[in-house]
Amino acid sequence: MSKIFYNSTKTERYELSDKQLASGGEGAVYDIIGCADKVAKIYHEDKRTDTRYNKLKAMTRIPASQLPECAWPHELLFDESGNFCGFIMDKITGLGNLVDFFVYENRSNHTWKQYVIAAINIAAAVNNIHDAGIVIGDLKPDNIIIDPVSGKVRLVDTDSYQLTGENGKLFPCMVATPEYIPPELQNINFEKNTDKHYFNEKTDDFSLAVIIFKILMNGVHPFACFSASNSMNNLESNIRKGCSPYFTETNNDGDLLITLRSPSLDILPESLQELFRKAFVLGIKDPSARPSAEYWFYGLSKLNSELIMCRSNSSHIYYSGLNSCAWCSLESDMEQRKKKFIEMINAREEPFQKHHKPNPTRTERSKQENSSSQPSGSTDNNLRNQKIARNVNQKIARIVVILLILYFIIIPIIVSVMNDDDSYYYCYGMMLGDGVYTAIQENDQIEKDDDICPEKDAANAEKSLNTEN
């Protein structure tokens, strides 16, 4: 690949470094020699289409200074022959992926106040983008980077955004991530339907609500749940059906339980609870009911002004409208939650076993044979088939019970002994809120003191507020 590129008028010449900073299915990002604050994204040759060129040309008509929270294209790049190749954008350093920031395993590194501030800044960024007449479309945590200390955020992969050109031509978003899009967009192949206008501000509002929920609620997805009567439902299915365990209207007659690590929605002010209800209850069938980014900004800003420090644990920051610390309550309830989940898993085997009656005794079989007339050949066959089926079902039931004992009791004890410590691994396949099955190491992730929030002074956390609106 050539390392020399030009702007549209060939008045500027850019030489790229050999090393790629990042790469993906569309192209790669390189440093620009002699330009420390900018980088170049160069598309693979098969991605340098006229449609992409026209879209980026329309994007560069919007000054990057108007969208400081975005990695926005500054200028298009061309090769020696004048062929479109990519664009220049700001170089962003010192920021980490939003997913790494809010996942449960890393939450001990931050206070809840930092999470509230991050949510405020994301809402402000989305609101600013919408004010510019742009729709994000594929709004997800993987496309957001953050300074975990200040909470400052930047949105990346902006070349997938949806906007309208000067002549009114729509340049649609052609990608989506199912677990962050609303029910009306589920099961759509966007690449095959590029002429359709699927995305709008209200689809972004749904995605934003999911992201804010995960940030505030221990990284748990609002549609992740545990069902007492069914196997795990995947997130996309729950979104389509509007099944969420946090609201009476969406809780499937109380059958859905919140996940092991999830706090109750009661940790939030009623005003924020209502915003989530509008997004995930009313907004399932009526997109217009979903709160805009502006509503989220003001609601979260109010929460930020009402946070206090726990008297028992200085690393716990919680909403002052509660009678006690929400995180202390979550920690104290964790053992009871685990027991309840195990009981539910064991109870799932009962319906299976109830359908299989034990084989009759020899006396019972003799009575049945004596009380019946001589059976025909087909009746004998039916009886033999029923007997075989009963035996097979009983054997299956015994195998299931043995496997459960091994899975829940024997194997964890062996692991604990081999590790020579007091750890006990709960190996049951339980959704913890992030949409995957995982094992919980009690001492390392659940029972450790100060596991929910780090030991940081609230005053220092207050100074770290950086809401760039």
Secondary structure, 3 states (H helix, E strand, C coil): CCCEEECCCCCCEEEEEEEEEEECCCEEEEEECCEEEEEEEEECHHHCCHHHHHHHHHHHCCCHHHCCCECCCCEEEECCCCCEEEEEEECCCCCEEHHHHHCHHHHHHCCHHHHHHHHHHHHHHHHHHHHCCCECCCCCHHHEEECCCCCCEEECCHHHCEEECCCCCEECCCCCCHHHCCHHHCCCCHHHCCCCCCCCHHHHHHHHHHHHHHHHCCCCCCCCCEECCCCCCCHHHHHHHCCCCCCHHHCCCCCEECCCCCCCHHHCCHHHHHHHHHHHHHHHHCHHHCCCHHHHHHHHHHHHCCEEECCCCCCCEEECCCCCCHHHHHHHHHHHHHHHHHHHHHHCHHHHHHCCCCCCCHHHHHHHHHHCCCCCHHHHHHHHHHHHHHHHHHHHHHHHHHHHHHHHHHHHHHHHHHHCCCCCEEEEEEECCCCCEEEEEHHHHHCCCCCCCCCCCHHHHHHCCCCCC
